Structures are given as structure tokens and as C-alpha cells.
Amino acid sequence: MNLNLLIENLTNPALLFFVLGIIAVYLKSDLEIPPNSSKFISLYLLFSIGFKGGQELSHEVFTSEIVWSMLFGIFISSTIPLYTFFILKRKLSVFDSGAIAAAYGSVSAVTFVTAVSFLESQQLTLHGHMVAIMALMESPAIIIGLVLISFFNKDKTTTIEKSTVIKHSLTNGSVLLILGSLVIGFLASEKQAQGIEPFTNDLFKGFLAIFLLDMGITSGRKLKSFFSFGWFPFLFAILIPLFNGCLFAVLSSLVTTDITNRFIFAVLAASASYIAVPAAMKITVPKANPGLFLPMALAVTFPINITIGLPLYFLVVQNF
């Protein structure tokens, strides 16, 4: 691995703020980001990425490569839950296995945002259609995870309302905002976009740092109870994302030769949802334990991806 790239990523201020949040919890500090502020910042990050993606998309020519890339994104999101479910089912309940499989098949918008920041540090620009692909990848994994639970569930007292699942996965707030912002960014002229450029561009890294501080505080709190579940969930949350990221970094060469696009595919495949999937599971599968799948995605996989994962996936797409 390129040592300079790893050191550069590990000394990134946004990442260090994440570490500061974890340290604050273990020092029993009263440091916290007010919930309303945290929600506003997360909405801002999604809006900013969506809008900038729409602007980029307006300059792109719609090609067969973009169509294949969209289909490849849906393929990733549908495939990962299938094989991860059967790995998980060897040690965990059907409900927990389905919820975790859905989380790892779906995507993390915050990991995506951090990856965009990483690309900028490498003087590379995100292509707009990758924002649309990220949004498309939220729903298939949730639906596949719930179908697997329905099929393997022996407890007939627990049923899943299919229409509720599909509606929730398609109208999820984060998906709606990023897709809506993408469309608005696409429709806005360059002159109109310049009017809000200080808000969408200049403030982005500062808000990302504060948001990751909040994520660090949340992760630190979740980690405390997580280790009571034993070694299996912990190892899964480290190894599977790195495997997924490297596998799809290589396979992405089948649909695109662009290093930026391939890197984003790797990051999307490696990331795990801790917003959309937990919200969907809370409504539809109350027997799935959020004290298990939430810390796996947020407290283990997320920091692994933004420390080791990003430079690793970038290295893979450069060399394979």
C-alpha cells in the first residue's frame, strides 16, 4: 500500500475529528452535537453532494457506459445481501442475518461523502452519474434482505408487510433528498448554481468534520455494548467490507475504465448503511437487534473504511 497515501488519509482533519469523538466518549466528556444540528448537517451534506452531482451530470453525455454502470450498481446492491446472509446465518438468527445483510448490501451516504473528499485530495472529480447510482443502491438491498428473512423465517408469528417495505425503501428521506438535489442541480444553469456555490462548496469540508465528530461520539457509545456479542460480528464488520470493496473494485473494470468511477463503486460496495436500513428494519423487522447491526456498520465498518479502506480501494483500481 502507498504509505504516503495512508498517512495522508490518517492525518485528514475530518478523520481526526471522528477519532476525537471516540476519545471524548472514553474520557466521559460532556461533548456532544445537539441532535437538531446533527440532522441539519447530515441533510446539508446530502444536499451538497446531490446538487454538485447534478451539475456534473448536466455536463455529461448519456452513454451506454452510464447505463451499464447503473445496472452494475443495482447488481452490487442485490448480490452482497445474498452471500453475506448465508455467512451470517451460520452464527446469528434469521432476523439479525437479514438485517445485517441488507445493511452491508445498501450504502452509507456519509462514507460516500468522505470518499468524495478523498478524491478531491487526489485532484480528482466525482462524475455526476455516480451520485444517482448511490441513490439507486439504497433500496434493492433492503428488499432482498427482507425477502430472505421472509423465506427462511420459521416463526410464522412474525410477518413482513411487503408494501410497507417497498414504499419505505423508495421514500426514505436520505434517498429522496439526494435524488431531488441531483435533479435540481441538473436543471439549474451554471449561473444559477454559482449563486449558492459558497454554500455547496466552501462550507462542505467544515461541516463534514463536525459531522464526523458527531459520528465518532455515536460510535464510541455503541462500541461499549457491542463486544458482548463475541468475536464473529466484529470480524465480519472488518473483513467483509474490505473483501467487498476489493472484489468490486476489480469487477468494476468490466463496465468502466475510469479510475474515479471504479473507486466509488468499491467504496459503495464496501460501505454499510446505518441510517436507511435501521429505519426500515425498525418498522418491518422489530425482532432484528439494532444493538448488533448498528454498531457493526457505524462503529466498526465505517472507521475501517475511512482509515484503511479508501487508500486500499484506490490502490486496487490503479493497479488492477
C-alpha positions as CSV (number, residue, x, y, z in Angstrom):
1,M,0.0,0.0,0.0
2,N,1.2,3.5,-0.8
3,L,2.5,4.7,2.7
4,N,2.2,8.4,1.8
5,L,-1.4,7.9,0.8
6,L,-2.2,6.0,4.0
7,I,-0.5,8.7,6.2
8,E,-2.3,11.5,4.3
9,N,-5.7,9.8,4.9
10,L,-4.9,9.1,8.6
11,T,-4.0,12.8,9.2
12,N,-7.1,14.1,7.4
13,P,-8.8,16.6,9.7
14,A,-12.2,15.1,9.1
15,L,-11.0,11.7,10.2
16,L,-9.2,13.1,13.2
17,F,-12.4,14.8,14.4
18,F,-14.0,11.3,14.2
19,V,-11.3,9.9,16.4
20,L,-11.7,12.9,18.8
21,G,-15.4,11.9,19.2
22,I,-14.5,8.4,20.2
23,I,-11.9,9.7,22.7
24,A,-14.4,12.1,24.1
25,V,-16.7,9.2,25.0
26,Y,-14.0,7.2,26.7
27,L,-12.9,10.2,28.7
28,K,-16.5,10.6,29.8
29,S,-16.6,14.1,28.4
30,D,-19.9,16.0,28.1
31,L,-19.0,16.9,24.5
32,E,-22.0,16.4,22.1
33,I,-23.5,17.8,19.0
34,P,-27.2,18.8,19.5
35,P,-29.5,16.3,17.7
36,N,-31.1,19.0,15.6
37,S,-27.7,20.4,14.5
38,S,-26.5,16.9,13.6
39,K,-29.6,16.2,11.5
40,F,-29.2,19.6,9.7
41,I,-25.6,18.9,8.9
42,S,-26.4,15.4,7.5
43,L,-29.1,16.9,5.3
44,Y,-26.7,19.6,4.2
45,L,-24.1,17.0,3.2
46,L,-26.6,15.0,1.2
47,F,-28.0,18.2,-0.5
48,S,-24.5,19.4,-1.4
49,I,-23.4,16.1,-2.9
50,G,-26.6,15.7,-4.8
51,F,-26.6,19.3,-6.2
52,K,-22.9,19.1,-7.2
53,G,-23.6,15.7,-8.8
54,G,-26.5,17.1,-10.8
55,Q,-24.3,20.0,-12.0
56,E,-21.7,17.4,-13.2
57,L,-24.4,15.2,-14.7
58,S,-25.6,18.2,-16.8
59,H,-22.2,18.3,-18.5
60,E,-22.1,14.6,-19.2
61,V,-23.2,12.8,-22.3
62,F,-25.6,10.0,-21.5
63,T,-23.8,6.9,-22.8
64,S,-24.2,3.1,-22.7
65,E,-21.4,3.1,-20.1
66,I,-23.6,5.1,-17.7
67,V,-26.5,2.7,-18.3
68,W,-24.2,-0.3,-17.6
69,S,-22.8,1.4,-14.6
70,M,-26.3,2.0,-13.2
71,L,-27.2,-1.7,-13.7
72,F,-23.8,-2.7,-12.1
73,G,-24.7,-0.6,-9.0
74,I,-28.0,-2.4,-8.7
75,F,-26.2,-5.7,-9.2
76,I,-23.8,-4.9,-6.3
77,S,-26.6,-3.9,-4.0
78,S,-28.6,-7.1,-4.8
79,T,-25.7,-9.6,-4.8
80,I,-24.0,-8.6,-1.5
81,P,-27.0,-9.4,0.7
82,L,-27.3,-12.9,-0.9
83,Y,-23.9,-14.3,0.1
84,T,-23.5,-12.3,3.3
85,F,-26.9,-13.6,4.6
86,F,-25.7,-17.2,4.4
87,I,-22.4,-16.4,6.1
88,L,-24.2,-14.7,8.9
89,K,-26.9,-17.3,9.3
90,R,-24.3,-19.8,10.4
91,K,-23.9,-17.9,13.7
92,L,-26.8,-15.5,14.0
93,S,-30.7,-15.6,13.9
94,V,-32.5,-15.2,10.6
95,F,-33.8,-11.8,11.6
96,D,-30.3,-10.4,12.5
97,S,-28.7,-12.1,9.5
98,G,-31.3,-10.4,7.1
99,A,-30.9,-7.0,8.7
100,I,-27.1,-7.1,8.6
101,A,-27.1,-8.5,5.1
102,A,-29.3,-5.6,4.0
103,A,-27.1,-3.1,5.8
104,Y,-24.0,-4.3,4.0
105,G,-25.7,-4.5,0.6
106,S,-27.0,-1.0,1.0
107,V,-24.8,2.1,1.1
108,S,-23.5,4.7,3.6
109,A,-24.1,8.2,2.3
110,V,-21.5,9.5,4.8
111,T,-18.8,7.1,3.6
112,F,-19.7,8.2,0.1
113,V,-19.3,11.9,1.2
114,T,-15.9,11.1,2.8
115,A,-14.8,9.3,-0.4
116,V,-15.7,12.4,-2.5
117,S,-13.5,14.4,-0.1
118,F,-10.7,11.8,-0.6
119,L,-11.0,12.1,-4.4
120,E,-10.6,15.9,-4.1
121,S,-7.4,15.4,-2.1
122,Q,-6.1,13.4,-5.1
123,Q,-7.2,16.2,-7.5
124,L,-9.9,14.0,-9.0
125,T,-13.6,15.0,-9.6
126,L,-16.6,12.9,-9.0
127,H,-18.8,12.2,-12.0
128,G,-22.4,13.2,-11.5
129,H,-24.0,9.9,-12.5
130,M,-22.2,8.1,-9.6
131,V,-24.5,10.2,-7.2
132,A,-27.5,8.8,-9.0
133,I,-26.1,5.2,-8.7
134,M,-25.5,5.7,-5.0
135,A,-29.2,6.6,-4.5
136,L,-30.3,3.7,-6.7
137,M,-28.3,1.3,-4.5
138,E,-30.2,2.1,-1.2
139,S,-33.4,0.1,-2.0
140,P,-32.5,-3.2,-3.6
141,A,-30.5,-4.4,-0.6
142,I,-33.4,-3.7,1.8
143,I,-35.9,-5.6,-0.3
144,I,-33.5,-8.6,-0.8
145,G,-32.8,-8.7,2.9
146,L,-36.5,-8.7,3.8
147,V,-37.3,-11.4,1.1
148,L,-34.5,-13.6,2.6
149,I,-36.0,-13.1,6.2
150,S,-39.5,-14.0,4.9
151,F,-38.2,-17.1,3.1
152,F,-36.1,-18.5,5.9
153,N,-38.3,-17.4,8.8
154,K,-39.7,-20.3,10.7
155,D,-41.5,-18.1,13.2
156,K,-44.8,-17.6,11.4
157,T,-46.0,-15.1,14.1
158,T,-43.6,-12.6,12.6
159,T,-44.8,-11.4,9.1
160,I,-43.4,-8.7,7.0
161,E,-45.7,-6.2,5.2
162,K,-44.2,-6.1,1.7
163,S,-45.9,-2.9,0.5
164,T,-44.6,-1.0,3.6
165,V,-41.1,-2.2,2.9
166,I,-41.0,-1.2,-0.7
167,K,-42.7,2.2,0.0
168,H,-40.3,3.0,2.8
169,S,-37.2,2.0,0.8
170,L,-38.2,4.3,-2.0
171,T,-39.4,7.3,0.0
172,N,-36.6,7.2,2.6
173,G,-35.6,10.8,3.4
174,S,-31.9,10.5,2.5
175,V,-32.7,8.9,-0.8
176,L,-35.3,11.5,-1.6
177,L,-33.1,14.4,-0.7
178,I,-30.1,13.2,-2.7
179,L,-32.1,12.3,-5.8
180,G,-34.1,15.6,-5.5
181,S,-30.9,17.6,-5.2
182,L,-29.4,15.8,-8.1
183,V,-32.4,16.7,-10.3
184,I,-32.4,20.3,-9.2
185,G,-28.6,20.5,-9.8
186,F,-29.1,19.1,-13.2
187,L,-31.8,21.6,-14.1
188,A,-30.0,24.7,-12.7
189,S,-27.9,26.7,-15.1
190,E,-24.2,27.4,-14.3
191,K,-25.0,31.0,-13.4
192,Q,-27.8,29.9,-11.0
193,A,-25.5,27.3,-9.4
194,Q,-22.8,30.0,-8.8
195,G,-25.2,31.9,-6.6
196,I,-25.1,29.1,-3.9
197,E,-21.6,27.9,-4.7
198,P,-20.2,29.2,-1.4
199,F,-22.8,27.1,0.5
200,T,-22.4,23.9,-1.6
201,N,-18.6,24.0,-1.9
202,D,-16.7,26.3,0.5
203,L,-18.5,25.1,3.7
204,F,-18.5,21.4,2.8
205,K,-15.3,20.2,4.5
206,G,-16.0,22.1,7.7
207,F,-19.5,20.6,8.0
208,L,-18.1,17.2,7.2
209,A,-15.5,17.5,10.0
210,I,-18.3,18.4,12.5
211,F,-20.5,15.6,11.3
212,L,-17.7,13.1,11.7
213,L,-17.1,14.4,15.2
214,D,-20.7,13.5,16.0
215,M,-20.3,10.1,14.3
216,G,-17.3,9.5,16.5
217,I,-19.3,10.3,19.6
218,T,-22.1,8.0,18.5
219,S,-19.7,5.2,17.6
220,G,-17.9,5.4,20.9
221,R,-21.2,4.9,22.7
222,K,-22.2,2.0,20.6
223,L,-18.9,0.2,20.9
224,K,-19.3,-0.2,24.7
225,S,-22.1,-2.8,24.4
226,F,-21.1,-4.3,21.1
227,F,-18.3,-6.5,22.3
228,S,-20.7,-8.6,24.4
229,F,-21.8,-10.3,21.1
230,G,-18.5,-12.1,20.7
231,W,-15.8,-12.1,18.0
232,F,-17.9,-13.1,15.0
233,P,-19.8,-9.8,14.3
234,F,-16.6,-7.8,14.9
235,L,-14.5,-9.8,12.4
236,F,-17.4,-9.8,9.9
237,A,-17.6,-6.0,10.2
238,I,-13.9,-5.7,9.4
239,L,-13.2,-8.4,6.8
240,I,-16.4,-8.4,4.6
241,P,-16.3,-4.7,3.7
242,L,-12.6,-4.9,2.7
243,F,-13.4,-8.1,0.7
244,N,-16.4,-6.4,-1.0
245,G,-14.5,-3.2,-1.8
246,C,-11.6,-5.0,-3.4
247,L,-13.8,-7.5,-5.3
248,F,-16.0,-4.9,-6.9
249,A,-13.0,-2.6,-7.4
250,V,-11.7,-5.3,-9.8
251,L,-15.1,-6.3,-11.3
252,S,-16.0,-2.6,-12.0
253,S,-13.4,-2.7,-14.8
254,L,-16.0,-4.7,-16.7
255,V,-18.3,-1.6,-17.0
256,T,-15.9,1.4,-16.8
257,T,-12.2,2.2,-17.2
258,D,-12.5,5.5,-15.3
259,I,-10.5,5.3,-12.0
260,T,-12.8,7.7,-10.2
261,N,-15.9,5.7,-11.0
262,R,-14.2,2.4,-10.1
263,F,-13.1,3.8,-6.8
264,I,-16.6,5.0,-6.0
265,F,-18.0,1.5,-6.9
266,A,-15.5,0.0,-4.5
267,V,-16.5,2.4,-1.7
268,L,-20.2,1.8,-2.3
269,A,-19.7,-2.0,-2.2
270,A,-17.7,-1.8,1.0
271,S,-19.9,0.6,2.9
272,A,-22.8,-0.4,5.2
273,S,-26.0,1.6,5.8
274,Y,-26.6,2.8,9.3
275,I,-29.4,5.2,8.5
276,A,-31.8,3.9,5.8
277,V,-31.6,0.2,6.8
278,P,-32.0,0.6,10.6
279,A,-35.0,2.8,9.9
280,A,-36.6,0.2,7.6
281,M,-35.8,-2.7,9.9
282,K,-37.3,-0.9,12.9
283,I,-40.6,-0.7,11.1
284,T,-40.7,-4.1,9.4
285,V,-38.5,-6.5,11.5
286,P,-38.6,-5.5,15.1
287,K,-37.0,-8.8,16.1
288,A,-33.7,-7.8,14.4
289,N,-31.4,-6.4,17.1
290,P,-30.3,-2.8,16.4
291,G,-27.7,-3.2,19.2
292,L,-25.9,-5.6,16.8
293,F,-26.2,-4.4,13.2
294,L,-26.0,-0.7,14.0
295,P,-22.6,-0.8,15.8
296,M,-21.3,-3.2,13.2
297,A,-22.0,-0.7,10.4
298,L,-21.3,2.5,12.3
299,A,-18.6,1.7,15.0
300,V,-16.5,-0.9,13.1
301,T,-17.1,-0.8,9.3
302,F,-17.3,3.0,8.9
303,P,-13.9,3.7,10.6
304,I,-12.3,0.8,8.9
305,N,-13.4,2.1,5.5
306,I,-12.3,5.7,6.1
307,T,-8.9,4.7,7.5
308,I,-7.7,1.6,5.7
309,G,-10.4,1.1,3.0
310,L,-10.2,4.3,1.0
311,P,-6.4,4.2,0.2
312,L,-6.7,0.4,-0.3
313,Y,-9.5,0.6,-2.8
314,F,-7.8,3.5,-4.6
315,L,-4.6,1.3,-4.9
316,V,-6.6,-1.6,-6.3
317,V,-8.3,0.4,-9.0
318,Q,-4.9,1.9,-10.0
319,N,-3.3,-1.5,-10.4
320,F,-6.0,-3.9,-11.5
